């Protein structure tokens, strides 16, 4: 696991255990915040991302909830979804259907 992902997980785990009574109940910029949180979860940690993440999760309940929901979903998908070999004929058929739909 890359260093940034480990650090993000550590920050999140520390944050998950601490409850902030000052967390606001509405986010002023849901779309922008959720995109940032998802980028961080995707491993695209921006400079100062850990501090930004910690601050966001400490102060904003919707961001806190969204982050932990996304994190849980990704963990489930990682453990439950595995690559299964697909017959070449089926794969080609699917590709052709996608091309035809365009």
MARTOR-824623 format. One record per atom (N, C-alpha, C): residue number from 1; residue in one letter; atom name; x, y, z. Coordinates in Angstrom, 1 decimal. Example, Ala and Ser with C-alpha at 12.3 -4.5 7.8 and 13.67 -1.06 7.14 Angstrom:
! MARTOR-824623
ATOM  nr rest atom      x      y      z
ATOM   1    A    N   13.2   -5.7    7.8
ATOM   1    A   CA   12.3   -4.5    7.8
ATOM   1    A    C   13.2   -3.3    7.8
ATOM   2    S    N   12.8   -2.2    7.1
ATOM   2    S   CA   13.7   -1.1    7.1
ATOM   2    S    C   12.9    0.0    7.9
This chain:
! MARTOR-824623
ATOM  nr rest atom      x      y      z
ATOM   1    X    N    0.9   -1.2    0.0
ATOM   1    X   CA    0.0    0.0    0.0
ATOM   1    X    C    0.9    1.2    0.0
ATOM   2    X    N    0.6    2.2   -0.9
ATOM   2    X   CA    1.5    3.4   -1.0
ATOM   2    X    C    1.4    4.2    0.3
ATOM   3    X    N    2.5    4.9    0.6
ATOM   3    X   CA    2.6    5.7    1.8
ATOM   3    X    C    1.4    6.7    2.0
ATOM   4    X    N    1.0    7.3    0.9
ATOM   4    X   CA   -0.1    8.3    1.1
ATOM   4    X    C   -1.4    7.6    1.5
ATOM   5    X    N   -1.7    6.4    1.0
ATOM   5    X   CA   -2.9    5.7    1.4
ATOM   5    X    C   -2.8    5.3    2.8
ATOM   6    X    N   -1.6    4.8    3.2
ATOM   6    X   CA   -1.5    4.4    4.6
ATOM   6    X    C   -1.7    5.6    5.6
ATOM   7    X    N   -1.1    6.7    5.2
ATOM   7    X   CA   -1.3    7.9    6.1
ATOM   7    X    C   -2.7    8.4    6.1
ATOM   8    X    N   -3.4    8.3    4.9
ATOM   8    X   CA   -4.8    8.7    4.9
ATOM   8    X    C   -5.6    7.8    5.8
ATOM   9    X    N   -5.4    6.5    5.7
ATOM   9    X   CA   -6.1    5.5    6.5
ATOM   9    X    C   -5.9    5.8    8.0
ATOM  10    X    N   -4.6    6.1    8.3
ATOM  10    X   CA   -4.3    6.4    9.7
ATOM  10    X    C   -5.0    7.7   10.2
ATOM  11    X    N   -5.0    8.7    9.4
ATOM  11    X   CA   -5.7    9.9    9.8
ATOM  11    X    C   -7.2    9.6   10.0
ATOM  12    X    N   -7.8    8.9    9.0
ATOM  12    X   CA   -9.2    8.6    9.1
ATOM  12    X    C   -9.5    7.7   10.3
ATOM  13    X    N   -8.7    6.7   10.6
ATOM  13    X   CA   -8.9    5.9   11.8
ATOM  13    X    C   -8.9    6.7   13.1
ATOM  14    X    N   -7.9    7.6   13.1
ATOM  14    X   CA   -7.8    8.5   14.3
ATOM  14    X    C   -9.1    9.3   14.4
ATOM  15    X    N   -9.5    9.9   13.3
ATOM  15    X   CA  -10.7   10.7   13.3
ATOM  15    X    C  -11.9   10.0   13.6
ATOM  16    X    N  -12.0    8.7   13.1
ATOM  16    X   CA  -13.3    8.0   13.3
ATOM  16    X    C  -13.5    7.7   14.8
ATOM  17    X    N  -12.5    7.6   15.6
ATOM  17    X   CA  -12.6    7.3   17.0
ATOM  17    X    C  -13.0    8.6   17.8
ATOM  18    X    N  -12.6    9.7   17.2
ATOM  18    X   CA  -12.9   11.0   17.9
ATOM  18    X    C  -14.1   11.6   17.4
ATOM  19    X    N  -15.0   12.0   18.2
ATOM  19    X   CA  -16.2   12.7   17.8
ATOM  19    X    C  -16.1   14.2   18.1
ATOM  20    X    N  -16.4   15.0   17.1
ATOM  20    X   CA  -16.2   16.4   17.2
ATOM  20    X    C  -17.6   17.0   17.4
ATOM  21    X    N  -17.9   17.6   18.6
ATOM  21    X   CA  -19.2   18.2   18.9
ATOM  21    X    C  -19.4   19.5   18.0
ATOM  22    X    N  -18.4   20.0   17.4
ATOM  22    X   CA  -18.6   21.2   16.6
ATOM  22    X    C  -18.8   21.0   15.2
ATOM  23    X    N  -19.0   19.7   14.8
ATOM  23    X   CA  -19.2   19.4   13.4
ATOM  23    X    C  -20.5   20.0   12.9
ATOM  24    X    N  -20.4   20.7   11.7
ATOM  24    X   CA  -21.6   21.3   11.2
ATOM  24    X    C  -22.4   20.3   10.5
ATOM  25    X    N  -23.7   20.5   10.4
ATOM  25    X   CA  -24.7   19.5    9.9
ATOM  25    X    C  -24.9   19.7    8.4
ATOM  26    X    N  -24.5   20.8    7.8
ATOM  26    X   CA  -24.6   21.0    6.3
ATOM  26    X    C  -23.3   21.4    5.8
ATOM  27    X    N  -23.0   20.9    4.6
ATOM  27    X   CA  -21.8   21.3    3.9
ATOM  27    X    C  -22.1   22.4    2.9
ATOM  28    X    N  -21.3   23.4    2.9
ATOM  28    X   CA  -21.5   24.6    2.0
ATOM  28    X    C  -21.2   24.3    0.6
ATOM  29    X    N  -20.4   23.3    0.3
ATOM  29    X   CA  -20.0   23.0   -1.1
ATOM  29    X    C  -19.9   21.5   -1.2
ATOM  30    X    N  -21.0   20.8   -1.2
ATOM  30    X   CA  -21.1   19.3   -1.2
ATOM  30    X    C  -20.3   18.8   -2.4
ATOM  31    X    N  -20.6   19.2   -3.6
ATOM  31    X   CA  -20.0   18.7   -4.8
ATOM  31    X    C  -18.5   18.7   -4.7
ATOM  32    X    N  -18.0   19.9   -4.5
ATOM  32    X   CA  -16.5   20.1   -4.4
ATOM  32    X    C  -15.9   19.2   -3.3
ATOM  33    X    N  -16.5   19.2   -2.2
ATOM  33    X   CA  -15.9   18.4   -1.0
ATOM  33    X    C  -16.0   17.0   -1.3
ATOM  34    X    N  -17.1   16.5   -1.9
ATOM  34    X   CA  -17.2   15.0   -2.2
ATOM  34    X    C  -16.2   14.6   -3.2
ATOM  35    X    N  -16.0   15.5   -4.2
ATOM  35    X   CA  -14.9   15.2   -5.3
ATOM  35    X    C  -13.5   15.1   -4.6
ATOM  36    X    N  -13.3   16.1   -3.7
ATOM  36    X   CA  -12.0   16.0   -3.0
ATOM  36    X    C  -11.8   14.8   -2.2
ATOM  37    X    N  -12.8   14.4   -1.5
ATOM  37    X   CA  -12.8   13.2   -0.6
ATOM  37    X    C  -12.6   12.0   -1.5
ATOM  38    X    N  -13.3   11.9   -2.6
ATOM  38    X   CA  -13.1   10.7   -3.5
ATOM  38    X    C  -11.7   10.7   -4.1
ATOM  39    X    N  -11.2   11.8   -4.5
ATOM  39    X   CA   -9.8   11.9   -5.0
ATOM  39    X    C   -8.8   11.3   -4.0
ATOM  40    X    N   -9.0   11.7   -2.8
ATOM  40    X   CA   -8.1   11.2   -1.7
ATOM  40    X    C   -8.3    9.7   -1.5
ATOM  41    X    N   -9.5    9.2   -1.6
ATOM  41    X   CA   -9.8    7.8   -1.5
ATOM  41    X    C   -9.2    7.0   -2.6
ATOM  42    X    N   -9.2    7.7   -3.8
ATOM  42    X   CA   -8.6    7.1   -5.0
ATOM  42    X    C   -7.1    7.1   -5.0
ATOM  43    X    N   -6.5    7.7   -4.0
ATOM  43    X   CA   -5.0    7.7   -3.9
ATOM  43    X    C   -4.4    8.9   -4.6
ATOM  44    X    N   -5.2    9.8   -5.0
ATOM  44    X   CA   -4.8   11.0   -5.7
ATOM  44    X    C   -4.7   12.2   -4.6
ATOM  45    X    N   -3.9   11.9   -3.6
ATOM  45    X   CA   -3.8   12.8   -2.5
ATOM  45    X    C   -3.1   14.1   -3.0
ATOM  46    X    N   -3.8   15.2   -2.8
ATOM  46    X   CA   -3.3   16.5   -3.2
ATOM  46    X    C   -2.3   17.0   -2.1
ATOM  47    X    N   -1.5   17.9   -2.4
ATOM  47    X   CA   -0.5   18.5   -1.4
ATOM  47    X    C   -1.3   19.1   -0.3
ATOM  48    X    N   -0.9   18.7    0.9
ATOM  48    X   CA   -1.6   19.1    2.1
ATOM  48    X    C   -2.9   18.4    2.3
ATOM  49    X    N   -3.1   17.3    1.6
ATOM  49    X   CA   -4.4   16.6    1.6
ATOM  49    X    C   -4.7   16.0    3.0
ATOM  50    X    N   -3.7   15.5    3.7
ATOM  50    X   CA   -4.0   14.9    5.0
ATOM  50    X    C   -4.6   16.0    6.0
ATOM  51    X    N   -4.0   17.1    6.0
ATOM  51    X   CA   -4.4   18.2    6.9
ATOM  51    X    C   -5.8   18.7    6.4
ATOM  52    X    N   -6.0   18.8    5.1
ATOM  52    X   CA   -7.3   19.2    4.6
ATOM  52    X    C   -8.4   18.2    4.9
ATOM  53    X    N   -8.0   16.9    4.8
ATOM  53    X   CA   -8.9   15.8    5.1
ATOM  53    X    C   -9.3   15.8    6.6
ATOM  54    X    N   -8.3   15.9    7.4
ATOM  54    X   CA   -8.6   15.9    8.8
ATOM  54    X    C   -9.5   17.1    9.2
ATOM  55    X    N   -9.2   18.3    8.7
ATOM  55    X   CA  -10.0   19.5    9.0
ATOM  55    X    C  -11.4   19.3    8.5
ATOM  56    X    N  -11.6   18.8    7.3
ATOM  56    X   CA  -12.9   18.6    6.7
ATOM  56    X    C  -13.7   17.6    7.6
ATOM  57    X    N  -13.1   16.5    7.9
ATOM  57    X   CA  -13.8   15.5    8.7
ATOM  57    X    C  -14.1   15.9   10.1
ATOM  58    X    N  -13.3   16.8   10.7
ATOM  58    X   CA  -13.5   17.3   12.0
ATOM  58    X    C  -14.7   18.3   12.0
ATOM  59    X    N  -14.9   19.0   10.9
ATOM  59    X   CA  -15.8   20.1   11.0
ATOM  59    X    C  -17.1   19.9   10.3
ATOM  60    X    N  -17.2   18.9    9.4
ATOM  60    X   CA  -18.4   18.7    8.5
ATOM  60    X    C  -19.0   17.3    8.6
ATOM  61    X    N  -20.2   17.2    9.2
ATOM  61    X   CA  -20.8   15.9    9.3
ATOM  61    X    C  -21.1   15.3    8.0
ATOM  62    X    N  -21.7   16.0    7.0
ATOM  62    X   CA  -21.9   15.3    5.7
ATOM  62    X    C  -20.6   14.8    5.0
ATOM  63    X    N  -19.5   15.5    5.1
ATOM  63    X   CA  -18.3   15.0    4.6
ATOM  63    X    C  -17.8   13.8    5.3
ATOM  64    X    N  -17.9   13.9    6.7
ATOM  64    X   CA  -17.5   12.8    7.5
ATOM  64    X    C  -18.3   11.5    7.1
ATOM  65    X    N  -19.6   11.6    7.0
ATOM  65    X   CA  -20.4   10.5    6.7
ATOM  65    X    C  -20.1   10.0    5.3
ATOM  66    X    N  -20.0   10.9    4.3
ATOM  66    X   CA  -19.7   10.5    2.9
ATOM  66    X    C  -18.4    9.8    2.8
ATOM  67    X    N  -17.4   10.3    3.5
ATOM  67    X   CA  -16.1    9.7    3.4
ATOM  67    X    C  -16.1    8.3    3.9
ATOM  68    X    N  -16.7    8.1    5.1
ATOM  68    X   CA  -16.7    6.8    5.7
ATOM  68    X    C  -17.6    5.8    4.9
ATOM  69    X    N  -18.7    6.3    4.4
ATOM  69    X   CA  -19.5    5.4    3.5
ATOM  69    X    C  -18.7    5.0    2.3
ATOM  70    X    N  -18.1    5.9    1.6
ATOM  70    X   CA  -17.3    5.6    0.4
ATOM  70    X    C  -16.2    4.6    0.8
ATOM  71    X    N  -15.5    4.9    1.9
ATOM  71    X   CA  -14.4    4.0    2.3
ATOM  71    X    C  -14.9    2.6    2.6
ATOM  72    X    N  -16.1    2.5    3.2
ATOM  72    X   CA  -16.6    1.1    3.5
ATOM  72    X    C  -17.0    0.4    2.2
ATOM  73    X    N  -17.6    1.2    1.3
ATOM  73    X   CA  -18.1    0.6    0.0
ATOM  73    X    C  -16.8    0.0   -0.7
ATOM  74    X    N  -15.8    0.8   -0.7
ATOM  74    X   CA  -14.6    0.4   -1.5
ATOM  74    X    C  -13.9   -0.8   -0.8
ATOM  75    X    N  -14.0   -0.9    0.5
ATOM  75    X   CA  -13.4   -2.0    1.2
ATOM  75    X    C  -14.2   -3.3    0.8
ATOM  76    X    N  -15.5   -3.2    0.8
ATOM  76    X   CA  -16.4   -4.3    0.5
ATOM  76    X    C  -16.1   -4.7   -1.0
ATOM  77    X    N  -16.0   -3.8   -1.9
ATOM  77    X   CA  -15.8   -4.1   -3.3
ATOM  77    X    C  -14.4   -4.8   -3.5
ATOM  78    X    N  -13.4   -4.3   -2.7
ATOM  78    X   CA  -12.1   -4.9   -2.8
ATOM  78    X    C  -12.1   -6.4   -2.4
ATOM  79    X    N  -12.9   -6.7   -1.3
ATOM  79    X   CA  -12.9   -8.0   -0.8
ATOM  79    X    C  -13.8   -8.9   -1.5
ATOM  80    X    N  -14.9   -8.4   -2.1
ATOM  80    X   CA  -15.9   -9.2   -2.7
ATOM  80    X    C  -15.8   -9.4   -4.2
ATOM  81    X    N  -15.2   -8.4   -4.9
ATOM  81    X   CA  -15.1   -8.4   -6.3
ATOM  81    X    C  -13.7   -9.0   -6.7
ATOM  82    X    N  -13.8  -10.0   -7.5
ATOM  82    X   CA  -12.5  -10.6   -8.0
ATOM  82    X    C  -12.6  -10.6   -9.5
ATOM  83    X    N  -11.5  -10.6  -10.2
ATOM  83    X   CA  -11.5  -10.7  -11.6
ATOM  83    X    C  -11.7  -12.2  -12.0
ATOM  84    X    N  -12.7  -12.4  -12.9
ATOM  84    X   CA  -13.0  -13.7  -13.4
ATOM  84    X    C  -12.6  -13.7  -14.9
ATOM  85    X    N  -12.0  -14.8  -15.3
ATOM  85    X   CA  -11.7  -14.9  -16.7
ATOM  85    X    C  -13.0  -14.9  -17.6
ATOM  86    X    N  -13.0  -14.2  -18.6
ATOM  86    X   CA  -14.2  -14.1  -19.5
ATOM  86    X    C  -13.8  -14.7  -20.9
ATOM  87    X    N  -14.6  -15.5  -21.4
ATOM  87    X   CA  -14.3  -16.1  -22.7
ATOM  87    X    C  -14.1  -15.0  -23.8
ATOM  88    X    N  -13.1  -15.1  -24.6
ATOM  88    X   CA  -12.8  -14.1  -25.6
ATOM  88    X    C  -14.0  -13.8  -26.5
ATOM  89    X    N  -14.8  -14.8  -26.8
ATOM  89    X   CA  -15.9  -14.5  -27.7
ATOM  89    X    C  -16.9  -13.6  -27.0
ATOM  90    X    N  -17.2  -13.8  -25.7
ATOM  90    X   CA  -18.1  -13.0  -24.9
ATOM  90    X    C  -17.5  -11.5  -24.8
ATOM  91    X    N  -16.3  -11.4  -24.6
ATOM  91    X   CA  -15.7  -10.1  -24.4
ATOM  91    X    C  -15.8   -9.3  -25.8
ATOM  92    X    N  -15.5  -10.0  -26.9
ATOM  92    X   CA  -15.6   -9.4  -28.2
ATOM  92    X    C  -17.1   -9.0  -28.5
ATOM  93    X    N  -18.0   -9.8  -28.1
ATOM  93    X   CA  -19.4   -9.6  -28.3
ATOM  93    X    C  -19.8   -8.3  -27.6
ATOM  94    X    N  -19.4   -8.2  -26.3
ATOM  94    X   CA  -19.7   -7.0  -25.5
ATOM  94    X    C  -19.1   -5.7  -26.1
ATOM  95    X    N  -17.8   -5.8  -26.5
ATOM  95    X   CA  -17.2   -4.7  -27.2
ATOM  95    X    C  -18.0   -4.2  -28.4
ATOM  96    X    N  -18.4   -5.2  -29.2
ATOM  96    X   CA  -19.2   -4.9  -30.4
ATOM  96    X    C  -20.5   -4.2  -30.1
ATOM  97    X    N  -21.2   -4.7  -29.1
ATOM  97    X   CA  -22.4   -4.1  -28.7
ATOM  97    X    C  -22.2   -2.6  -28.2
ATOM  98    X    N  -21.1   -2.4  -27.5
ATOM  98    X   CA  -20.8   -1.0  -27.1
ATOM  98    X    C  -20.5   -0.1  -28.3
ATOM  99    X    N  -19.7   -0.7  -29.3
ATOM  99    X   CA  -19.5    0.1  -30.5
ATOM  99    X    C  -20.8    0.4  -31.3
ATOM 100    X    N  -21.6   -0.6  -31.4
ATOM 100    X   CA  -22.9   -0.4  -32.1
ATOM 100    X    C  -23.8    0.6  -31.4
ATOM 101    X    N  -23.7    0.7  -30.1
ATOM 101    X   CA  -24.6    1.7  -29.3
ATOM 101    X    C  -24.1    3.1  -29.5
ATOM 102    X    N  -22.8    3.3  -29.9
ATOM 102    X   CA  -22.3    4.6  -30.1
ATOM 102    X    C  -22.8    5.1  -31.4
